[in-house]
Amino acid sequence: MFLLKSSAAVVLVVGLGNAFAQVVVPPPTPYGAPITLEAAKRVADAARGEAQRNNWSMSIAIVDPAGMLVYFEKMDGVQNASVDVAVDKARSSALFKRPTKVFMDAVAKGGDGIRFLALRGVVPLEGGLPLIVDGKIIGAIGLSGGAGEQDAQSAKMGVEALRKP
């Protein structure tokens, strides 16, 4: 009986210790100077090129770190709703410093992930990516018009354009 009580006490203490342990979170990526118009056009050109290679019509939005629109393109034939969706994806990615797919995946899992739907500006759709140069967020890109995977594929090409001199 004593052994059973001792074991239960150890489990309780270990369990409480784990409950109060701090979670170590890496520091967030800092914001940098806003993306220039020239760089924003280069990013959009690369994203548009990927969409054209695949015969996808897209809206392409580039925002600064504050989520303000720097550059926008609407390809011929894209649905009108994609205009606002592209801007919203880019803004969400810039303001929350992460790809919008993070929110999509969390909401899809349910449970605690549903809480993201209560945050103003969160867009839980794939296709928004931060633009990072020298370890700092200089803006974000958002695309809409295809399936989420297509939007993200084109957005990634825009991100890659920043890595080229």
N, C-alpha and C positions, 0 to 999 in steps of 0.2 A: 504494500500500500504506500509506504514512504517513497519507494522508488518511482511509483506511478505519479505521485504528487510532485516529486523533484523534476521528473521529466517534463511534466506539464508546465512547471514554473520556468524551466529553461526555454521551452518552446515559446511561452508568452513573452519572456524578456527578449529573445532573439527577434520575435515577430514585431514587438514594439520598437526595437532598435532599427529594424529595417523600415518601419513606417515613418520614423523621424529622420532617417538619413537624408542628407541633402543630395539632390541630383546635380551632377556636374554638367553644365551646359556650356558648349564652346561659345566664345564671345561672338556676337553677331558681326557680319561683314559691315564695315562702316560705309557711310555715304561719301562720295567724292564730288568733284566739280561736275556740274551737269554736262551731259553729252552735247557736243556741238552739232549744229545743223548738218555740217559736212559729214560727220561720223554717222549721224542718224540716217542720212540718205544712203550711205554705204551699207549700213545694216539692212535697210529696207530693200535695197537693190538685190542683195544676196538672198533675202527671204523670198522676194518676188521671183527671182530666178529659179529657185527650187519649186515654187508653186507652178510656174510656167512649164518647167521640165516634166511635171506630172499632170499637166492639164487641169489644175485646180484654180478656181477663182477665189481670191482672198481679199480681205481688208487687212491692212498692215498699219499698226500704230506704234510709234516710238515716243516714250515719255521720259522726262527728266526724273531725278530721284524723288521729287515732291509729287510725282504723278501728273505733272502738267504736260500737255501735248506739245511735242517738238516737231514731229513730222507724221504725215498720214498719207496713205494711198488706198484707193478703192479700185480694184481691178474690174474690168468689164465683166458683167454677168454675175457678180457676187450678189447674194441676197442683201436687201437693205438692212435687215436686222444686224448683220455682221459688222456694220460700221460701229455701233455702240458697243457691241460685244468685244471687238478687238481693242478699243480704247479701255474698256473696263478691265480686260485681262492684263494689259500692260500696267495700268494704274495699280491694280491689286498686287502684281508682282513687285513693283517698285516700293510701294508703301509697306508691304509686309516682308520685304527682303527675301523672297523665295519664289520658286516656280509655282504657278497656280495649280499644277498637278498635285502638289502636297495637300492642298485643301480638298481636291477631288477625291484623292485616295482616303483621306481621313473621314470625309462624309460618307463615302461608300462603305466603310467599315462599320458605321453606325456608332452606337454608344456615345462615348465622350466626343467623338469626331463630329457629331451633330452640332456641337456648340459653336463651330466655326460659322454656321449659318446665321448666327446672331450678331456677328461682327460686321459693322458697316464697311463696305468696300471689298469684302472677300468674294472672289469669283471662283467657285469650285469647278472649273472647267480647264482642261489641258490647253496649252497654247500661249501662256504668259511666262516669260523668262526674264530674270534680272540680267542687265548688261554690266559686266564687271571688268574693270581695267586696273591693273596694278593693285589688286586686292580691294578695290573700292567700287561700290555700286554707283554708276554714272547715269543710270536710267533703266528702262525695261522695254521689252518688245512684246506686243500682243498681236496674235493673228486669229482671224475667224473667217469661216467660209466653207471649210471642209469638216471632216470628222476630227475629233480632238487630236488624234494621233497625227493627222495630216497637218493641222495647225502647228503642232509642236515640232514636227519634222522641218517645216519651213522656218519656224522661229529659230531653231538650232543653227540653221545655216546663217541666219542673221547674226547670231552670237559669234559664230566662227569668223565672220568677216572682221570683227574687232581684233581678232588675234593676228590678223595678217597686217604687215606694215603698209 
